[in-house]
Amino acid sequence: MPTFDVSSASPTKVTADLLVLPCFQGRKPGPGVAEAGAALGGDLMDTLKANGLSGKLGETFSFPTFGRLKAKYVLVVGLGPEEKAGPVEVRKAAIKAGRAAAKFATVATTLAQVGDPEASAHALAEGLALGAYRFTRYKERPIDEDSSKASQLKRLIALGNGTGGRAAVKEALRRGQIYADAANWARDLVNTPAKDATPQFLASEARKMAALNGLTCKIWTKGELEKGGFGGILGVGSGSVNEPHLIELGYKGAGSDQPIGLTGKGVTFDSGGLSLKDAANMEWMKADMGGAAAALATMRAIAQLKPKVNVIAAIPSSENMPGGAAIRPGDVLRHRGGKTSEVLNTDAEGRLILADALAYLVEKKPRVIIDSATLTGAAMVALGNDLWAVMGSDRDLIDDLLAAGREVGEPGWELPLWTDYRRNIESTVADVKNVGPRWGGAITAALFLKEFVGEVPWAHLDVAGTAFADTPTDYWPRGATGSPARTIIRYIEGQAEANGSRRATARRRARPTTR
């Protein structure tokens, strides 16, 4: 992972392999552009015009400096309209710059000078590390530079304007790097083929991460799950030779406060079970543990950021295969806590393992519960690949998650938790059945989960569209995105900040008045 530094050096004097400079729409120069152009003996905006570029968000243009600057190459990146340029735009520009920066060891940039220096520095570090990400573990022969070479980026230098705040900017860079490194770790987990990324692998990675970052960790074995009544996790995993697990992680940053509860769907491969998927829909099913990877990544980041809040995660992991011992349509599973579900479609398996995890988290008396899952194609039909869906039982929780997503550039959209549709998952033989009619499938899936959270404020993030890019986009290569890890990290940090404000207010009110 790259290191991040702050420097007051001029863009024309900084030694780097690549100098990244921003411009605004309409070819308005951003910080450092005029200086660099003068040193190069020309107008960089005229160069953009000659090449048909206007400074739209994400546009890039690069060229060598031929020794006229200390940097070897310059990359000009568009930020869109100047009046709208903020952290979201800086992050997107940095992601695009990161794709080019992955070829260089040292990168310097003035992007942190756009808008608020701290917010932009966070977005810069986050975006550059996300953009420079490469998954090359299984590549032996390079096919092209962009996809087959590991990132060469070793150091980022954020160029300041000499007005102070160096320590604050450096801290913002550190926080942005933690967000991105966590998301990139989630991407590694999801991108790993299911032959290697089994439930045991996920548990092993969680254990190693917890030990490195000071989290408590308990891995529930198959025998322990049987004793604990986790029928959903066991049922989904019953057709596979790879035994299921439950990963339990804990972070304590606020004494005896109620924890935030997290879980995520960890189906390491989803064949559909006996309700077998067709071949095309199975191709990316290694990504069906994207929710679990995001929950693990969130715990990693929280351990490093150390917010004053308590967090507990219970992450179920099974492989859904059509073996001789697999559950059959019509079977009834008994979940943690005793509630039963009739399985009519074994391809609606994520909700079955999440039900156990949710019921277990309720026993821990959390203040809220958040689950994330690549749960339904219906959410993708409704919202496409850019937006995750959220449904839940608590207005403040949903609003705070949506705000966190907007802040980190992972936008979501609320779907209605239409409780009248509860009738569609009524079962004649069990407490609930795992599927309803085709229409409103994202809602009935969420209503199934709601059966297991009791009165605890709860939100469900359906990330089927956002956790994995099946085709490359302007900002993501094909593969895992890490969504919604950064959203949940930001939400938890926000809760810690709110806790701090409430405690400060309580202390002020408790002070004796003087006369």
Residue, then its C-alpha position, 0 to 999 in steps of 0.5 A: m500500500p502506498t504512503f501518503d505525505v504532505s509537502s509545500a513544494s511548488p508543483t514545478k519543483v516536486t520530484a515525482d514520476l507523475l504530477v496530477l493537476p486538476c482543471f474545471q469544466g470550460r478549461k478553467p485551470g485548477p491549483g498548480v496548472a498555471e505554474a506548470g504551464a509556465a514552466l513547460g512554456g505553454d498554456l495547458m488549457d490550450t493543449l486540452k482544447a486542441n485535444g478535444l477536452s473541456g475539463k468534464l469530471g473524470e476526463t484525463f490527459s497526460f504527457p511527458t515533461f521532457g525535463r522541464l519539471k522535476a516530475k517526469y509526466v503530467l496528468v491533467v484531470g477534470l473536476g467538472p464545474e468549479e462551483k460544484a467541485g468538492p470531495v465527491e468530485v475530488r474522489k472521482a477524479a482521484i479514482k481516474a487518476g489512480r488508474a494511471a498512477a498505478k504505473f508510477a512509484t511516486v505521484a504528486t498532486t494539488l487535488a487536496q487544494v480544491g475546496d476544504p483541504e481536509a475533506s479533499a485530502h481524505a477523498l484524494a487518498e481514498g480515490l487514488a488508492l481505489g483507482a490504483y487497485r489491481f487484482t493480479r494474484y492469478k496472473e502469470r503472463p501480462i496481457d496489458e498494462d492496466s489489468s495484468k500488472a500489480s500497482q507500482l504506486k508507493r508514495l503520494i505527495a499532497l501538495g499544499n498551498g503553504t497556508g498551514g494545517r499540515a497535520a490535519v491534512k496528513e490525518a485526513l490522508r491517513r483516514g482516507q487510506i484506511y477507508a480505501d485499504a479496507a474496501n480494497w481488502a474486501r475486493d480481494l476477498v470477493n475477487t478470489p475464486a470460490k474454489d479458494a475462497t471457501p467459508q473456511f478461507l473467509a474465517s481464516e482471513a477474519r481471524k488473521m485480520a482480527a489478530l493484527n488489528g486488536l479485535t476479538c474473534k470467535i469462529w463458530t464451527k459446524g458442531e457449535l452451529e448445530k448446538g447453537g440452533f443455527g439451522g439456516i447457516l447449516g441448511v444452506g451449507s449442507g450440500s457442500v463439502n466445505e463446512p459453514h461457519l459463523i464469524e463473530l468479531g467485536y470492537k470496544g471503543a465506548g465502555s458499556d455502551q450498546p453496540i452497533g450490530l453488523t452482519g453480511k451475506g457470506v455465501t462463498f459460492d451460490s450455485g442455487g442449490l437444487s434450484l440450480k441457476d443457469a450457467a450465465n447467472m453462475e459466472w459471478m457467484k463467487a461475489d455472493m459473499g460481497g456483504a460479508a466481505a464489506a462487514l469484515a472490511t468495516m470491522r478492519a477499518i473501525a479497529q484502525l480508526k478507533p472511534k468511540v463506539n462499540v461494534i459487534a459483527a456476526i457474519p454467516s458463511s456457507e457454500n450453496m451447492p446441490g449435493g446429496a445432502a442439500i436442502r430440498p424445496g419444501d424443507v423446513l429449517r429451524h433458525r436461531g431462536g426457534k423461528t422456522s422457515e419453509v424453503l420453497n426455492t433453495d436459490a433464495e438462500g442468503r436470507l436463510i443464513l442472515a436470519d440466524a445471524l440477525a437473531y443472534l445479534v438481537e441477543k446482544k442487545p444492540r442499539v441498531i443492526i445493519d445487514s448488507a447482502t447481494l440478496t436480490g436481482a429485484a433490487m438490480v431491476a429497480l435501481g441498476n448497478d449504481l445504487w444500493a437499495v435500503m429498507g428498514s424499520d428506523r427512519d434515522l438509521i436509514d437517513d444516516l446510511l443514505a447520507a453516509g453513502r452520499e458522502v463517500g461516493e457510494p449512493g443508495w436509494e430507499l425502497p419501501l418496506w411495504t408491510d402489507y406484502r408480509r402476506n406473500i411470505e405466509s407459510t402453511v407449514a412454518d412461521v414464514k416461507n423464503v420466497g413470495p411472488r416474483w413482483g416486489g422480490a426485494i421487498t419480500a426478501a427484506l420482510f423475511l429478514k425483518e422477522f428476525v430482528g424483533e424490535v431492534p432498529w434495523a436496516h437492510l442494504d441490498v447491494a446485488g447491483t453495486a458489490f460487483a461490476d460485471t462489466p468495466t465502468d468509467y470508475w471500476p474495472r470488472g470485479a468487486t467494488g467493496s460496496p458498501a464497506r465505506t458507507i458503513i464505516r462512515y456511518i459508524e464514525g458519524q455515530a461516534e461523533a454524535n456520541g461525543s457531542r451528546r457526551a459533551t452536552a451532558r457534561r456541560r449540563a452537569r457542571p454546577t453553576t457559579r454565582 
